[in-house]
Amino acid sequence: MFKAAIFDLDGTLYDKSGLARRLIVSQLRRGRLRMLKREQEVRKLLRGKHFKTEEAFYDVFFTQFERPELARRWYFEEYMPDMVAILRKHYRIAPWVETTMLELRSRGCKIAVFSDYGCVREKLKAIGYNLDWADYLFEAPELGGLKPSKKSFEKICEEMNVKPSECLMIGDRDDTDGKGARSVGMAFERITKIAKPPIL
């Protein structure tokens, strides 16, 4: 029996099919398609690296853009709000989420949601997730590094006051969720079909 279950957000708690296309359309309308492309490139470049603090992470993140201050404003004032709006209009949590999380909590299991992006609270509310179902919400930038950063996973365990061996990571990507979990000795279950609940 695990003492904690950590759920990835995008692609795990909801089916993100079509999200990339909708984000492209939204940024094309803003004339920010090049900015979006660079954001994806930088995210891949920094994947798994750790910078200790959220401030240090974002400083490095935005200096990878041609115009760092413009990129920072775009990211927080346009891109992330657009993502939340798209989720609110087009996406809902997977049908198993509520029953699974309530069952886990009834067993005394701690629940966390862990996303590589910011605005976790806003994104969860947008897809109809009840914030009371989770004990912890984690954003990779706040932890200092994107998945599969070993240090970010260690920080989560420290915050939840559990050993990695007592945790189960549930996610849709083996190269980020799975690799990060294994780096600290945490079990991992991959979600391959969004309509099917994880086997806990």
Residue pairs with C-beta under 8 A, 6 or more apart in sequence:
1 107
1 109
2 109
2 166
2 167
2 168
2 187
2 200
3 108
3 109
3 110
3 162
3 166
3 167
4 109
4 110
4 111
4 112
4 157
4 160
4 162
4 166
4 167
4 168
5 104
5 109
5 110
5 111
5 112
5 167
5 168
5 170
5 200
6 112
6 113
6 114
6 138
6 156
6 167
6 168
6 169
6 170
6 186
7 13
7 111
7 112
7 113
7 114
7 170
7 171
8 113
8 114
8 115
8 169
8 170
8 171
8 172
8 173
8 177
8 191
9 113
9 114
9 115
9 117
9 120
9 123
9 124
10 16
10 19
10 115
10 116
10 117
10 123
10 172
11 171
11 172
11 173
11 191
11 194
12 94
12 170
12 171
12 172
12 177
12 191
12 194
13 93
13 94
13 97
13 113
13 124
13 127
13 129
14 87
14 91
14 92
14 93
14 94
14 127
14 194
15 91
15 94
15 194
15 195
16 91
18 90
19 86
19 87
19 91
22 86
22 90
23 36
23 82
23 83
23 86
24 33
24 36
26 82
26 86
27 33
27 35
27 36
27 79
27 82
30 78
30 82
32 74
32 78
32 79
35 65
35 71
35 74
35 79
36 79
38 64
38 65
38 66
38 71
39 71
39 75
39 79
41 64
42 61
42 64
42 65
43 116
43 146
45 64
46 57
46 60
46 61
46 64
46 145
46 146
47 146
47 147
47 148
47 176
48 145
48 146
48 147
48 148
48 149
48 179
48 180
49 145
49 146
49 149
50 144
50 145
50 149
50 150
50 151
50 152
51 57
51 59
51 60
51 144
51 145
52 144
53 144
54 141
54 142
54 143
54 144
56 144
57 141
57 144
57 145
58 72
58 141
61 141
62 68
62 69
62 71
62 72
62 75
65 71
76 118
80 117
80 118
80 119
83 117
83 119
83 123
84 119
84 122
84 123
84 126
85 126
87 123
87 126
87 127
88 126
88 127
91 126
91 127
92 127
92 128
93 127
93 128
93 129
94 194
94 195
94 197
95 195
96 195
96 196
96 197
96 198
97 129
97 133
98 130
98 133
99 197
100 197
100 198
100 200
101 111
101 133
101 134
102 133
104 111
104 200
105 111
105 133
110 135
110 136
110 160
110 162
111 133
111 134
111 135
111 136
112 134
112 135
112 136
112 137
112 138
112 156
112 160
113 120
113 124
113 129
113 134
113 136
113 137
113 138
114 138
114 140
114 147
114 156
114 169
115 123
115 138
115 139
115 140
116 140
116 146
116 147
116 176
117 123
117 139
117 140
118 139
118 141
118 142
119 139
120 137
120 138
120 139
121 131
121 137
124 131
124 134
124 137
125 131
131 137
135 160
136 156
136 159
136 160
138 156
138 159
140 146
140 147
140 149
140 152
143 149
143 151
143 152
143 155
143 156
144 151
144 152
144 155
145 151
145 152
146 152
146 176
147 173
147 176
147 177
147 179
147 180
148 175
148 176
148 177
148 178
148 179
148 180
148 181
148 183
149 180
150 180
150 183
150 184
152 180
153 164
153 169
153 180
153 181
153 183
153 184
153 186
154 164
154 184
157 163
157 164
157 167
157 184
157 186
160 167
164 181
164 184
164 185
164 186
165 185
165 186
165 187
167 181
167 186
167 187
168 186
168 187
168 188
168 189
168 200
169 177
169 178
169 180
169 181
169 186
169 187
169 188
169 189
170 177
170 188
170 189
170 191
170 198
171 177
171 178
171 181
171 188
171 190
171 191
172 190
172 191
172 192
172 194
173 190
174 188
174 190
177 188
177 190
178 188
178 190
181 187
181 188
182 188
189 198
189 199
189 200
191 198
